Amino acid sequence: MTNVAAMALDLDRDHGLHLLRELIRVRRFEERCVELYSAAAIRGFMHLYIGEEAVAVGVMQALTADDAVVATYREHGHALVRGLPTTAVMAEMYGKLEGASRGRGGSMHIFDAGRRFYGGNAIVGGGLPVAAGLALADRMQGKERVTACFFGEGAVAEGEFHETMNLAALWRLPALFCCENNLYAMGTALRRSESETNLAYKAASYRMPAWAVDGMDVLAVEDAARRAVTEIRAGGGPVFLELRTYRFQAHSMYDPERYRTKEEVEAWRERDPLTLFPRYLDDAGLLAAGDVDGIEAEVKAEIDAAVAFAEAGALEPVEDLTRFVYSERPA
């Protein structure tokens, strides 16, 4: 872990434990989802955030409740750290009426307008123009808000990435673009799909500040996000962060994962945020005996309650199948 980021943040024990709890909370939620998926309690597509937790946890520290968040299909972690109740997220995974999207979205379409959390978006890069629209609306209304948009490096190959970067820079939109570069767009290595693998360069070509960040270091991510958001709020226009991270699980639960070696995955596991950050806190004298065990117990109880809530939830009645799909025309 970097000491520079910690110094910039003036890290104290309370904030350090908060970050650690969020990292553990996202990881344990995802691990429980694997168990539930294997038991067929959760169905459909599911993309896990295991290994990438430091990105969502770090970036969210720089945002306020008034800011907007647009996520990708690997969004369970974003939703939880944003403040969506664990019960609502788990119920959505189960497809229950009590879920964040009334059970209609499942793993890839978690949504909460009240918390300004706009997806979950199953289309690669599909959240980028949505984020530009939200940021444009805020700018036109004179609201001092930031829209943070998360997307994978695979989205950089899509046309809407370039269109959005161009318009965001041209209109000086208050947007924070968070590219979660985990090196593999589904099963295609970045070096096989992009002639320029330094993705910050691509965004910088549209004349916006852009830089790469160690996405496995929660403090480095938070420091970068705070600096970026400060610049955006001051009217500096959009900022692009290339957050270099790695997913330890397959792309999705259906992925045979034949495109990378076990040795590569294990090498990245040595930089697991859930290993590095507790070690840093301990070395800095910010971690007391029993802290980790206490957090683990709290998180387990929270997730157990969420599972019980989801299992007790209701399925939407068949007669409501077309509700929210078709609008009734006035007589």
C-alpha positions in Angstrom: 0.0 0.0 0.0 1.2 3.5 -0.7 2.0 5.9 2.1 1.6 8.9 -0.2 -2.2 8.3 -0.6 -2.6 7.8 3.2 -0.8 11.0 3.9 -2.9 12.9 1.4 -6.1 11.6 3.0 -4.8 12.1 6.6 -6.0 8.6 7.3 -7.3 8.0 10.8 -8.5 4.8 12.5 -12.2 5.4 12.1 -11.9 5.9 8.3 -9.5 3.1 7.9 -11.9 0.7 9.6 -14.8 2.0 7.5 -12.9 1.2 4.3 -11.9 -2.2 5.6 -15.5 -3.0 6.5 -16.7 -2.0 3.1 -14.1 -4.1 1.4 -15.0 -7.1 3.5 -18.7 -6.5 3.1 -18.6 -6.6 -0.7 -16.3 -9.6 -0.8 -18.4 -11.7 1.6 -21.6 -10.7 -0.2 -20.1 -11.9 -3.5 -18.9 -15.1 -2.0 -22.4 -15.8 -0.6 -23.8 -15.2 -4.0 -21.6 -17.9 -5.4 -23.0 -20.3 -2.9 -26.5 -19.3 -3.6 -26.0 -19.5 -7.3 -24.6 -23.0 -7.0 -27.7 -23.9 -5.0 -29.9 -22.4 -7.8 -31.4 -19.9 -5.4 -30.0 -17.2 -7.7 -30.4 -17.7 -11.4 -29.6 -16.1 -14.7 -26.3 -14.3 -15.5 -24.1 -13.1 -12.6 -20.8 -11.2 -12.8 -18.8 -11.0 -9.6 -16.7 -8.2 -8.2 -14.2 -10.3 -6.3 -10.8 -8.7 -6.5 -12.0 -5.3 -7.7 -13.6 -4.1 -4.4 -11.0 -1.4 -3.8 -12.3 0.5 -6.9 -15.9 0.9 -5.8 -15.0 1.5 -2.1 -12.3 4.1 -2.9 -14.3 6.1 -5.5 -17.5 6.2 -3.4 -15.7 8.0 -0.6 -15.4 11.1 -2.9 -19.1 11.3 -3.7 -22.0 12.8 -1.9 -25.6 11.6 -1.8 -26.5 14.2 -4.4 -24.1 12.8 -6.9 -25.1 10.2 -9.4 -23.6 6.8 -10.0 -24.0 4.8 -13.2 -22.6 1.3 -13.0 -22.0 -1.6 -15.3 -23.3 -5.2 -15.1 -20.7 -6.1 -12.5 -22.3 -3.7 -10.0 -23.2 -5.5 -6.8 -20.3 -3.9 -5.1 -21.1 -0.4 -6.4 -24.7 -0.8 -5.2 -23.7 -1.9 -1.7 -21.1 0.8 -1.2 -23.4 3.4 -2.6 -25.8 2.7 0.3 -28.4 0.4 -1.2 -29.7 -1.9 1.6 -28.1 -5.4 1.6 -31.6 -6.8 1.8 -32.8 -5.0 -1.3 -29.8 -6.1 -3.3 -30.0 -9.7 -2.2 -33.8 -9.8 -2.9 -33.1 -8.5 -6.4 -30.6 -11.3 -6.9 -33.4 -13.7 -5.9 -35.8 -12.0 -8.3 -38.1 -11.1 -5.5 -40.6 -8.2 -5.4 -38.8 -6.6 -2.5 -35.7 -6.3 -4.6 -34.2 -2.9 -5.6 -35.8 -3.3 -9.1 -38.8 -5.3 -7.9 -37.0 -8.5 -8.9 -37.2 -7.6 -12.6 -33.6 -6.8 -13.1 -31.6 -9.4 -11.2 -27.9 -9.3 -11.0 -27.2 -7.0 -13.9 -30.0 -4.3 -13.4 -29.9 -3.1 -9.8 -31.4 0.4 -9.7 -32.3 2.9 -7.1 -33.4 6.4 -8.3 -33.8 7.7 -4.7 -30.1 7.1 -4.1 -29.3 8.3 -7.6 -27.9 4.9 -8.5 -28.7 4.4 -12.2 -27.8 0.8 -13.0 -26.6 -1.9 -13.5 -26.5 -1.9 -17.3 -26.1 -5.1 -19.3 -24.9 -3.4 -22.5 -21.2 -2.9 -22.7 -20.6 0.8 -22.6 -24.3 1.5 -22.4 -24.0 3.5 -19.2 -21.6 6.1 -20.8 -24.2 8.1 -22.7 -26.6 7.8 -19.8 -23.9 9.4 -17.5 -23.3 12.1 -20.0 -27.1 12.9 -20.0 -27.2 13.1 -16.3 -24.2 15.3 -16.1 -25.5 17.6 -18.8 -28.8 17.9 -17.0 -27.0 18.9 -13.8 -24.9 21.4 -15.6 -27.8 23.0 -17.4 -29.7 23.3 -14.1 -26.7 24.8 -12.3 -26.5 22.0 -9.8 -23.2 21.3 -8.2 -23.3 17.5 -8.8 -20.9 15.0 -10.1 -21.9 11.9 -12.1 -19.6 8.9 -11.6 -19.7 6.3 -14.4 -18.1 2.9 -14.0 -17.3 0.7 -16.9 -14.9 -2.0 -18.0 -12.0 -1.6 -20.4 -13.9 -3.5 -23.0 -16.2 -0.5 -23.3 -13.3 1.5 -24.6 -13.6 -0.3 -27.9 -17.2 0.7 -28.3 -18.4 3.7 -30.3 -20.3 5.2 -27.4 -17.1 5.5 -25.4 -15.6 7.9 -28.0 -18.8 9.8 -28.6 -19.3 10.3 -24.8 -15.7 11.3 -24.2 -15.9 13.9 -27.0 -19.2 15.4 -25.9 -18.2 15.4 -22.2 -15.0 17.3 -23.0 -16.7 19.6 -25.5 -19.5 20.5 -23.1 -17.2 20.4 -20.0 -19.6 18.0 -18.2 -19.3 17.3 -14.5 -18.5 13.6 -15.0 -16.0 11.2 -13.4 -15.3 8.4 -15.8 -14.0 5.3 -13.9 -12.6 2.7 -16.2 -12.2 -0.6 -14.3 -9.4 -2.1 -16.3 -9.2 -5.8 -15.3 -7.3 -6.7 -18.5 -9.9 -9.0 -20.0 -13.0 -7.9 -21.8 -14.9 -11.1 -21.2 -12.2 -13.4 -22.5 -10.2 -11.1 -24.7 -6.9 -9.8 -23.4 -6.5 -6.1 -23.6 -3.3 -6.4 -25.6 -5.2 -8.4 -28.3 -8.0 -5.8 -28.7 -6.3 -2.4 -28.3 -3.2 -1.1 -30.1 -2.8 1.4 -27.2 -3.2 -0.3 -23.9 -2.6 2.8 -21.8 -6.3 3.7 -21.7 -5.7 7.0 -20.0 -4.0 8.2 -23.2 -7.3 7.6 -25.1 -9.3 9.8 -22.8 -6.5 12.4 -22.7 -6.7 12.6 -26.5 -10.2 14.3 -25.9 -8.5 16.9 -23.9 -9.6 15.9 -20.4 -7.4 15.1 -17.4 -6.8 11.4 -17.3 -4.4 9.2 -15.3 -3.9 5.6 -14.3 -4.4 4.5 -10.7 -3.5 1.3 -8.8 -7.0 -0.2 -8.5 -5.9 -2.8 -5.9 -5.0 0.0 -3.5 -8.1 1.5 -1.9 -6.2 4.5 -0.5 -4.7 5.3 -3.9 -8.2 5.0 -5.5 -9.8 7.3 -2.9 -7.0 9.9 -3.2 -7.3 9.9 -7.0 -11.1 10.1 -6.9 -11.1 13.0 -4.4 -8.6 14.9 -6.5 -10.7 14.3 -9.6 -14.0 15.3 -7.9 -12.5 18.4 -6.5 -11.4 19.5 -10.0 -14.8 18.6 -11.5 -16.7 20.6 -8.8 -14.5 23.6 -9.5 -15.8 23.6 -13.1 -12.8 21.9 -14.7 -15.0 19.5 -16.7 -14.7 15.7 -16.9 -11.9 13.5 -15.5 -11.0 10.0 -16.5 -9.5 7.5 -14.1 -8.0 4.2 -15.4 -8.3 2.0 -12.4 -6.0 -1.0 -13.0 -7.5 -3.9 -11.2 -8.1 -7.7 -11.6 -11.0 -10.0 -11.1 -10.2 -13.2 -9.3 -13.3 -15.0 -10.5 -14.3 -15.8 -14.1 -16.1 -13.2 -16.2 -19.4 -14.7 -15.3 -20.7 -17.9 -13.8 -20.9 -19.4 -17.3 -17.3 -18.6 -18.2 -14.9 -21.6 -18.7 -12.0 -19.2 -18.2 -9.6 -20.7 -20.7 -8.0 -17.4 -21.7 -5.7 -16.9 -18.7 -3.5 -19.2 -16.6 -4.0 -20.1 -12.9 -0.4 -18.8 -12.3 -1.5 -15.4 -13.5 -4.5 -15.3 -11.2 -2.5 -16.5 -8.2 0.2 -13.8 -8.9 -2.6 -11.1 -8.8 -4.0 -12.6 -5.6 -0.8 -11.6 -3.9 -2.1 -8.0 -4.3 -5.6 -8.8 -3.0 -7.0 -5.6 -1.4 -8.4 -7.7 1.5 -4.8 -8.8 2.3 -2.9 -5.6 1.6 -5.2 -3.1 3.3 -5.4 -4.9 6.7 -1.7 -5.3 6.6 -1.2 -1.6 6.0 -3.6 -0.7 8.8 -1.7 -3.0 11.1 1.7 -1.6 10.2 0.3 1.9 10.7 -0.9 1.1 14.2 -4.5 1.6 13.2 -5.7 -1.9 13.7 -6.4 -3.4 17.1 -6.7 -7.0 18.1 -10.2 -8.3 17.3 -11.0 -5.6 14.8 -11.1 -7.9 11.8 -13.0 -10.7 13.6 -15.5 -8.1 14.8 -16.1 -6.8 11.3 -16.4 -10.3 9.9 -19.0 -11.2 12.5 -21.0 -8.0 11.8 -20.9 -8.6 8.0 -21.9 -12.2 8.3 -24.9 -11.3 10.4 -25.9 -8.6 7.9 -25.6 -11.0 4.9 -27.4 -13.8 6.8 -30.3 -11.4 7.5 -30.3 -10.3 3.8 -30.6 -13.9 2.6 -33.4 -14.6 5.1 -35.2 -11.5 3.9 -34.8 -12.5 0.2 -36.0 -16.1 0.8 -39.1 -14.8 2.7 -39.8 -12.3 -0.2 -42.6 -12.6 -2.7 -42.6 -13.2 -6.4 -44.4 -10.6 -8.5 -47.9 -11.8 -9.4 -48.3 -13.0 -13.0 -51.1 -10.5 -13.6 -48.6 -7.7 -13.1 -46.3 -9.1 -15.8 -46.9 -6.2 -18.2 -46.7 -3.5 -15.5 -43.9 -1.0 -16.2 -43.6 -2.5 -19.7 -46.6 -1.0 -21.5 -48.3 2.3 -20.7 -52.0 2.6 -20.6 -53.3 5.1 -23.2 -55.9 7.5 -21.8 -59.5 6.7 -22.9 
